Amino acid sequence: MARCDQGYLCDVCGEEVESIRESDLYLRFVTGELSSNELLGAAERHLRCNPVVSQFITHPDFVPVTVDGDFDRRLFDPVDIADRETLLTRGWVRLQELAELAQTVPLPHYPLPEFQNK
């Protein structure tokens, strides 16, 4: 994961995002929010530096994130919460898989199946 020798820098904390496992940018890509053409120009963040998104990841291996205020997931419609949880948790699981397989999986196959070839 390197734009240059230093790699992607988080636009929130300024630290390097060292692994696809913790990449908000690649989570957005695998869940269909970004196209492959948008990857190079889009901002990168650690998942934890984007709590509005990461609060929807509900997996035993992911430490839960909470948000207070207007963007607290508990304030949204339960159906929307469930849909967002399902998508973002699947995306996070895909990032974990890609961290192990990235050298053998071509970029067009990174996204979840329903977002490939879009």
N, C-alpha and C positions, 0 to 999 in steps of 0.2 A: 504494500500500500504506500506508494511513494509518488508524489507529484514531483519531487526533486530528491536530493540526497537526504534531506531532513524528514521527508514524509509530509503527510497532511497535518496541519495544525488546527486545533480546535478554535473556532472563532469566539468561544465563550471564555475559556480558561487560558488559551494560548499554548497549552501543552500539546505534544505530539499525540495523535491518535495512532497508537502503535499496532493495533490489530483490527481486522475486520470484525472481530467478535464484539467490539465496543463502538462500532461506527454507526452514527446516526445517518450519515450520508449513504452508506450501503444498505441500511435498513430501508431508507426511502426508495432506493433503487430496487431492491428485491420485492418490495410491496407495491410496486407500480407507480409510485409518486413521481419518480424521476426516470427519464429515458437515459439510455447510454450516452447520448449526445450531451446531456446536461451534467453528467458526472464531473467533468473537468472544471466546469464553471460554478458549480454549486458549493455552498459553504459546508464545511465539515464540523462536526461536534462529537464529543463523547456522548454516548447514550445518556449518561447521568447528567450531562450538561444541558440536556433537553428534556427536563422532567415532564413537560406537557405531553410529550410523545411516550417516553419510557414508563409513565405511570400505567399504561395499558398492557405492558408485558407482564403476563401472569404465568410464570413457569417456576417450578421448584428450585431451579438452579439460578434464578435471577432474583436478587434482593429487591423487594418491592420499593417503589418510589411513590411518594405522595406529593400532591400539590395543594397548597392552600389558596383560596381566592376564586376568582371567576373561572379559572380553567381546571378546577378540581373535577375529576371524572365523575365523582358522586353527584354532581349537579346536572349531569346529562341524562338523556332518556336511556332507560335500561337496555332497550334493544340496540341503540347506538353504541352503548358501552360494550355489550356482548360482541357486536360485530367488530368493533375496533380492537378489543382484546384478542379475538380469534385471529384477525389479520396480523396484528403486530407481534403476537406471540409466535405465530407460524414464521413470520419474517425473522424474528430473533433466532429461532431454532435453525432456520436456513443459514444465518450468519455463522452459527456454531459449526454447522456441517461444512460450509465453505472454508472456514479457517483450517480445516483438515484437508480439504480437497482442492483448494484454490489453484494449485499448480496444475491440476489435471482437468479443471472445468473451464471451458471458454466463457468469456464475459456474457455473451448472449444467453447462456444457460444459468446465470446467477439468479435471476428472478424466480419467484414462485411460478409454477406452470401457467397459471391463468394470466400472467403478465409477461410471459416470454413472447417475442416477436411483435411487440407493440411499439 
